[in-house]
Amino acid sequence: MDNENFFERVYHVVRKIPFGKVTSYGEIAKFLGAARSARMVGWAMNAAHNDVTIPAHRVVNKQGILTGKHHFNGTNLMQQLLENEGVTIVDNKIMNFKEVFWIPK
C-alpha cells in the first residue's frame, strides 16, 4: 500500500468529520477498506498536525481517549480545540463519546 496515497485518503475522511464530532483511527481504517490499519491512520494523523486544513484533533482512540495529544503544539491544544467545539473532556477522555462519535459514510 502506498503510504502517501493512504495518508491522502485518510485526510479526505478527516476533513469530513463535522464540527463537534469525533471519530476513531479504527473507524477511518475500516471505512477505507483497511480495517487492520488503525495504526497507519495514526501515523497519518501524526504527520498532519501542522496542516490547519486537517482537523486532526477530531480523531481519537476507540475508547475516546486523546492519545494523539502530544503531537499538538501547546500543553492541552487538542483538548482545547475539542472543548471549543462543545466536546466534554475529563482526564484526557471524552465524556459524551457516544453522542459525539461520527461514523464515516
Residue frames as a rotation matrix with the C-alpha (Angstrom) as fourth column:
MET 1
0.580 0.815 0.000 0.00
0.815 -0.580 0.000 0.00
0.000 0.000 -1.000 0.00
ASP 2
-0.244 -0.633 0.734 1.36
0.597 -0.695 -0.401 3.41
0.764 0.341 0.548 -0.97
ASN 3
-0.351 0.057 -0.935 1.68
0.909 -0.221 -0.354 5.38
-0.227 -0.974 0.026 2.30
GLU 4
-0.950 -0.047 -0.307 1.34
0.007 -0.991 0.131 8.79
-0.311 0.122 0.943 0.65
ASN 5
-0.621 0.773 -0.129 -1.84
-0.221 -0.015 0.975 7.78
0.752 0.634 0.180 -1.16
PHE 6
-0.131 0.553 -0.823 -3.23
0.792 0.557 0.248 6.15
0.596 -0.619 -0.511 2.01
PHE 7
-0.639 -0.162 -0.752 -2.45
0.658 -0.622 -0.425 9.27
-0.399 -0.766 0.504 4.05
GLU 8
-0.947 0.308 -0.093 -4.28
-0.312 -0.803 0.508 11.45
0.082 0.510 0.856 1.49
ARG 9
-0.312 0.866 -0.391 -7.29
0.139 0.448 0.883 9.14
0.940 0.221 -0.260 1.68
VAL 10
-0.253 0.152 -0.955 -7.21
0.961 0.153 -0.230 9.43
0.111 -0.976 -0.185 5.49
TYR 11
-0.875 -0.149 -0.460 -7.05
0.255 -0.950 -0.179 13.23
-0.411 -0.274 0.869 5.27
HIS 12
-0.755 0.655 0.020 -10.02
-0.220 -0.282 0.934 13.26
0.618 0.700 0.357 2.89
VAL 13
-0.004 0.750 -0.661 -12.11
0.625 0.518 0.584 11.41
0.781 -0.411 -0.471 5.50
VAL 14
-0.390 -0.218 -0.895 -10.86
0.904 -0.277 -0.326 13.52
-0.177 -0.936 0.305 8.42
ARG 15
-1.000 0.012 0.003 -11.83
-0.011 -0.968 0.252 16.72
0.006 0.252 0.968 6.61
LYS 16
-0.389 0.917 -0.083 -15.43
-0.061 0.065 0.996 15.40
0.919 0.393 0.031 6.56
ILE 17
-0.433 0.237 -0.870 -15.71
0.868 0.369 -0.332 14.99
0.243 -0.899 -0.365 10.35
PRO 18
0.343 0.668 0.660 -18.36
0.448 -0.734 0.510 17.53
0.826 0.121 -0.551 11.40
PHE 19
-0.474 -0.381 0.794 -17.68
-0.398 -0.712 -0.579 20.31
0.786 -0.590 0.186 13.90
GLY 20
-0.077 0.419 0.905 -18.29
-0.997 -0.051 -0.061 18.99
0.021 -0.907 0.421 17.42
LYS 21
0.935 0.356 -0.005 -17.88
-0.356 0.934 -0.042 15.35
-0.010 0.041 0.999 16.40
VAL 22
-0.130 -0.977 0.168 -15.01
-0.901 0.187 0.390 12.86
-0.413 -0.100 -0.905 16.66
THR 23
0.853 0.283 -0.437 -14.13
-0.425 0.865 -0.269 9.51
0.302 0.415 0.858 15.16
SER 24
0.583 -0.645 0.495 -11.51
-0.259 0.430 0.865 6.86
-0.770 -0.632 0.084 15.82
TYR 25
-0.360 -0.828 -0.430 -8.43
-0.812 0.051 0.582 5.68
-0.460 0.558 -0.691 13.98
GLY 26
-0.794 0.049 0.606 -10.05
0.126 0.988 0.085 2.27
-0.595 0.144 -0.791 13.54
GLU 27
0.267 0.963 0.042 -13.30
0.357 -0.058 -0.932 3.67
-0.895 0.264 -0.359 12.16
ILE 28
0.395 -0.224 -0.891 -11.36
-0.748 -0.642 -0.170 5.59
-0.534 0.733 -0.421 9.48
ALA 29
-0.699 -0.715 0.012 -9.32
-0.603 0.597 0.529 2.48
-0.385 0.362 -0.849 8.63
LYS 30
-0.456 0.615 0.643 -12.49
0.403 0.787 -0.467 0.38
-0.793 0.046 -0.607 8.36
PHE 31
0.547 0.696 -0.465 -14.13
-0.050 -0.528 -0.848 2.99
-0.835 0.487 -0.254 6.10
LEU 32
0.173 -0.594 -0.785 -11.08
-0.929 -0.364 0.070 2.94
-0.327 0.717 -0.615 3.82
GLY 33
0.852 0.235 -0.468 -11.29
-0.411 0.853 -0.321 -0.85
0.324 0.466 0.823 3.50
ALA 34
-0.107 -0.944 -0.311 -8.18
-0.085 0.320 -0.943 -1.39
0.991 -0.074 -0.115 5.59
ALA 35
0.748 0.651 0.128 -9.72
-0.161 -0.009 0.987 -2.40
0.643 -0.759 0.097 8.92
ARG 36
0.716 -0.521 -0.465 -6.40
0.698 0.510 0.503 -3.57
-0.025 -0.684 0.729 10.37
SER 37
-0.150 -0.813 0.562 -4.63
0.800 -0.434 -0.415 -0.30
0.581 0.387 0.716 9.59
ALA 38
0.855 0.507 -0.108 -5.70
0.460 -0.646 0.610 1.85
0.240 -0.571 -0.785 12.55
ARG 39
0.341 -0.813 -0.472 -2.05
0.574 -0.218 0.789 2.38
-0.744 -0.541 0.392 13.46
MET 40
-0.520 -0.507 0.687 -1.32
0.853 -0.262 0.452 3.62
-0.049 0.821 0.569 9.94
VAL 41
0.407 0.714 0.570 -4.19
0.606 -0.678 0.416 6.10
0.683 0.176 -0.709 10.31
GLY 42
0.829 -0.171 -0.533 -2.43
0.435 -0.404 0.805 7.24
-0.353 -0.899 -0.260 13.49
TRP 43
-0.248 -0.966 0.075 0.78
0.764 -0.147 0.629 7.77
-0.596 0.213 0.774 11.55
ALA 44
-0.244 0.249 0.937 -1.14
0.799 -0.497 0.339 9.85
0.550 0.832 -0.078 9.02
MET 45
0.809 0.587 0.036 -2.57
0.442 -0.648 0.620 11.95
0.387 -0.486 -0.783 11.86
ASN 46
0.436 -0.737 -0.516 0.90
0.610 -0.180 0.772 12.41
-0.662 -0.651 0.371 13.36
ALA 47
-0.556 -0.687 0.467 2.07
0.792 -0.268 0.549 13.80
-0.252 0.675 0.693 10.04
ALA 48
-0.145 0.638 0.756 -0.93
0.750 -0.428 0.504 16.15
0.645 0.640 -0.417 9.74
HIS 49
0.233 0.369 -0.900 -0.91
0.950 -0.286 0.128 18.21
-0.210 -0.884 -0.417 12.92
ASN 50
-0.528 -0.476 -0.703 0.66
0.340 -0.877 0.339 21.26
-0.778 -0.060 0.625 11.29
ASP 51
-0.894 0.315 0.319 -1.86
0.266 -0.199 0.943 21.34
0.361 0.928 0.094 8.43
VAL 52
-0.815 0.576 -0.064 -4.75
-0.279 -0.487 -0.828 23.55
-0.508 -0.656 0.558 9.57
THR 53
-0.298 0.737 -0.607 -6.99
-0.916 -0.041 0.400 22.12
0.270 0.675 0.687 6.82
ILE 54
-0.207 0.170 -0.963 -6.98
0.044 0.985 0.165 18.73
0.977 -0.008 -0.211 8.54
PRO 55
0.263 0.375 0.889 -8.93
-0.820 -0.399 0.410 18.67
0.508 -0.837 0.203 11.85
ALA 56
-0.296 -0.523 -0.799 -6.67
-0.090 0.848 -0.522 16.01
0.951 -0.083 -0.298 13.37
HIS 57
-0.848 -0.016 0.530 -7.93
-0.521 -0.164 -0.838 16.91
0.101 -0.986 0.131 16.86
ARG 58
0.113 0.990 0.081 -11.20
-0.990 0.119 -0.078 15.13
-0.087 -0.071 0.994 15.97
VAL 59
0.402 -0.055 -0.914 -9.52
-0.308 0.932 -0.192 11.72
0.862 0.359 0.358 15.72
VAL 60
0.020 -0.285 0.958 -9.18
-0.999 0.023 0.027 9.78
-0.030 -0.958 -0.284 18.98
ASN 61
-0.927 -0.335 -0.169 -8.79
-0.342 0.940 0.014 6.15
0.154 0.071 -0.986 20.01
LYS 62
-0.453 0.803 -0.388 -11.74
0.080 0.470 0.879 3.74
0.888 0.367 -0.278 20.20
GLN 63
-0.186 0.377 -0.908 -12.31
0.970 0.217 -0.108 4.48
0.156 -0.901 -0.406 23.90
GLY 64
0.732 0.484 0.480 -12.46
0.464 -0.869 0.170 8.24
0.500 0.098 -0.861 23.32
ILE 65
0.547 -0.640 -0.539 -9.03
0.523 -0.242 0.817 8.93
-0.654 -0.729 0.203 24.80
LEU 66
0.941 -0.226 -0.251 -6.92
-0.331 -0.771 -0.544 11.77
-0.071 0.595 -0.801 23.39
THR 67
0.643 -0.707 0.294 -3.98
0.521 0.685 0.510 9.52
-0.562 -0.174 0.809 22.54
GLY 68
0.227 -0.574 0.787 -2.58
0.915 -0.150 -0.374 11.89
0.332 0.805 0.491 19.91
LYS 69
0.944 0.319 -0.079 -2.50
0.326 -0.880 0.345 14.98
0.040 -0.352 -0.935 22.14
HIS 70
0.375 -0.875 -0.307 1.29
0.295 -0.201 0.934 15.02
-0.879 -0.441 0.182 22.50
HIS 71
-0.281 -0.460 0.843 1.60
0.937 0.060 0.345 15.70
-0.209 0.886 0.414 18.75
PHE 72
0.595 0.556 0.580 -0.10
0.642 -0.763 0.073 19.09
0.484 0.329 -0.811 19.09
ASN 73
-0.524 -0.722 0.452 1.74
0.308 -0.655 -0.690 22.30
0.794 -0.223 0.565 19.91
GLY 74
-0.214 0.426 0.879 0.93
-0.764 -0.634 0.121 23.57
0.609 -0.646 0.461 23.38
THR 75
-0.846 -0.196 0.496 0.11
-0.515 0.542 -0.664 21.71
-0.138 -0.817 -0.559 26.56
ASN 76
-0.493 0.756 0.430 -3.57
0.286 0.608 -0.740 20.94
-0.821 -0.242 -0.517 26.02
LEU 77
-0.713 0.175 -0.679 -4.24
-0.598 -0.657 0.459 22.17
-0.366 0.733 0.573 22.48
MET 78
-0.838 0.426 -0.341 -6.09
0.056 0.689 0.722 19.05
0.543 0.586 -0.601 21.32
GLN 79
-0.463 0.665 -0.586 -8.36
0.879 0.260 -0.400 19.20
-0.113 -0.700 -0.705 24.36
GLN 80
-0.523 0.234 -0.820 -8.91
0.069 -0.947 -0.314 22.95
-0.850 -0.221 0.479 23.96
LEU 81
-0.864 0.181 -0.471 -9.86
-0.502 -0.226 0.835 22.57
0.045 0.957 0.286 20.29
LEU 82
-0.657 0.641 -0.396 -12.38
0.450 0.755 0.476 19.84
0.604 0.134 -0.785 21.12
GLU 83
-0.415 0.499 -0.761 -13.81
0.804 -0.191 -0.564 21.75
-0.427 -0.845 -0.321 24.08
ASN 84
-0.745 0.111 -0.657 -14.25
-0.277 -0.948 0.154 24.80
-0.606 0.297 0.738 21.83
GLU 85
-0.728 0.490 -0.479 -16.49
-0.426 0.225 0.877 22.55
0.537 0.842 0.045 19.72
GLY 86
0.137 0.865 0.484 -18.59
-0.936 -0.047 0.349 21.51
0.324 -0.500 0.803 22.74
VAL 87
0.332 -0.103 -0.938 -16.91
0.044 0.995 -0.094 18.16
0.942 -0.011 0.335 23.45
THR 88
0.731 -0.005 0.683 -16.62
-0.665 -0.229 0.711 17.41
0.153 -0.973 -0.170 27.19
ILE 89
0.263 -0.752 -0.605 -13.25
0.049 0.636 -0.770 16.01
0.964 0.173 0.204 28.29
VAL 90
0.739 -0.130 0.662 -12.14
-0.674 -0.141 0.725 14.83
-0.001 -0.981 -0.192 31.72
ASP 91
0.221 -0.769 0.600 -8.70
-0.408 0.486 0.773 13.30
-0.886 -0.416 -0.206 32.33
ASN 92
-0.646 -0.568 -0.510 -7.95
-0.631 0.022 0.776 13.11
-0.429 0.823 -0.372 28.58
LYS 93
-0.839 0.428 0.335 -11.15
0.509 0.835 0.207 11.16
-0.191 0.344 -0.919 27.88
ILE 94
-0.747 0.650 0.140 -14.26
-0.397 -0.605 0.690 12.31
0.533 0.460 0.710 26.03
MET 95
-0.829 0.454 0.327 -17.20
-0.237 0.243 -0.940 12.10
-0.507 -0.857 -0.094 28.43
ASN 96
0.230 0.968 -0.105 -20.03
-0.452 0.010 -0.892 12.26
-0.862 0.253 0.439 25.87
PHE 97
-0.687 -0.726 -0.020 -18.23
-0.366 0.323 0.873 9.92
-0.627 0.607 -0.488 23.48
LYS 98
-0.533 0.532 0.658 -21.26
0.701 0.713 -0.008 8.02
-0.473 0.457 -0.753 22.15
GLU 99
0.499 0.797 -0.342 -23.10
0.501 -0.586 -0.637 11.28
-0.708 0.146 -0.691 21.46
VAL 100
0.489 -0.372 -0.789 -20.25
-0.570 -0.821 0.035 12.94
-0.661 0.433 -0.613 19.57
PHE 101
-0.401 -0.681 0.613 -18.94
0.014 0.664 0.747 9.85
-0.916 0.309 -0.257 17.77
TRP 102
0.372 0.442 -0.817 -19.15
-0.781 -0.327 -0.532 10.10
-0.502 0.836 0.223 13.96
ILE 103
0.034 -0.298 0.954 -19.02
0.306 0.912 0.274 7.13
-0.951 0.283 0.122 11.61
PRO 104
-0.636 -0.341 -0.692 -17.70
-0.493 -0.510 0.705 7.91
-0.593 0.790 0.156 8.12
LYS 105
0.284 0.775 0.565 -20.14
0.224 0.519 -0.825 7.28
-0.932 0.361 -0.026 5.29
